[in-house]
Amino acid sequence: MVEDAAAFESDVQTNALFTLIVIYNREQRYDDALRVIARLQGMYPRNRLLWLERGSTALRAGRGADARAALEEGLAALSKDSRPRAFGEEARWRFAYGASLVLSGRVDAADRELRQSLTLDGPAWLKGRAHKELGKVEDLRGNRAAAIEHYRQAVRIGRAEHDPASSDEAARLLKAGYPRAPEVSHVRQ
């Protein structure tokens, strides 16, 4: 029914399209979600949050380069946009960009972005996710003790903020560590 509502021009079409993004991400239908986001970007080219969602969806799909490209494009637009920002928006941008850099193995740049996200106003659950990604950064650097500390913070915050997906992943990483990909483990930027 939501797909039907999204297919036809009407007063509810935009709402249906945004709802589809949520549904498709939840169902791990990332290509479908990205198609809907692209459609909405065509309809609302000044809505910078669509670029953030495009990057976040690409992250969920494990596509670091695509996420990074979308987020870099969005961050460039954000820097020129004088309109008010939503609560925690900049922290979310920095977190997502940092996570895309982790996935790409760019540990120093990821570290800077993630640490910056921790200094900005934003929801507590986002800080937990940033610590989880910083744990990955430290694992990639070979600093297991620092990684463990970040994962512990991520687990604590994730549980307190009812973010089980993040706290569960951090708990797994606490035990097993973040896999060091041979093709990216040496990259430092």
SULWOTA-V901510 format. One record per residue. PHI is phi as a letter, one per 20 degrees, with the letter a starting at -180 (999 if undefined). OMEGA is omega in whole degrees, 0 to 359 (none if undefined). Layout:
BEGIN
[[PHI,OMEGA] [PHI,OMEGA]]
END
This chain:
BEGIN
[[999,179] [f,178] [f,177] [f,180] [f,180] [f,185] [f,186] [d,179] [f,180] [a,178] [f,183] [d,184] [g,182] [f,178] [f,179] [f,179] [f,178] [f,178] [f,178] [f,178] [g,180] [f,182] [f,183] [f,177] [f,180] [f,180] [e,181] [l,175] [e,189] [f,179] [f,177] [f,179] [f,180] [f,176] [f,179] [f,179] [f,179] [f,178] [f,179] [f,177] [f,175] [f,180] [f,185] [c,187] [f,180] [e,180] [e,185] [f,180] [f,175] [f,177] [f,176] [f,179] [f,176] [f,178] [f,180] [f,178] [f,177] [f,176] [f,180] [g,180] [e,180] [m,182] [d,185] [g,182] [f,178] [f,179] [f,181] [f,181] [f,179] [f,182] [f,177] [f,177] [f,179] [f,178] [f,176] [f,178] [f,180] [f,182] [f,180] [d,186] [e,182] [e,180] [f,179] [g,179] [d,176] [f,177] [g,177] [m,185] [f,182] [f,177] [f,179] [f,177] [g,183] [f,178] [f,184] [f,179] [f,177] [g,179] [f,178] [f,178] [f,175] [f,182] [f,179] [e,178] [m,180] [e,194] [f,182] [f,177] [f,178] [f,179] [g,180] [f,182] [f,182] [f,178] [f,176] [f,179] [f,179] [f,182] [e,185] [e,175] [f,179] [a,180] [f,182] [f,181] [g,180] [f,177] [f,176] [f,179] [f,178] [f,178] [f,178] [f,179] [f,176] [f,174] [f,177] [f,178] [g,182] [f,175] [f,178] [f,178] [f,183] [n,180] [d,186] [f,181] [f,178] [f,179] [f,180] [g,180] [f,178] [f,179] [f,178] [f,178] [f,179] [f,179] [f,182] [f,181] [f,180] [g,179] [f,180] [f,183] [e,178] [l,178] [d,187] [f,180] [f,180] [f,182] [f,178] [f,178] [f,179] [f,178] [f,177] [f,180] [f,177] [g,180] [e,190] [d,184] [n,178] [e,182] [f,179] [e,181] [f,184] [g,184] [f,181] [c,188] [f,182] [e,186] [f,177] [c,177] [b,none]]
END
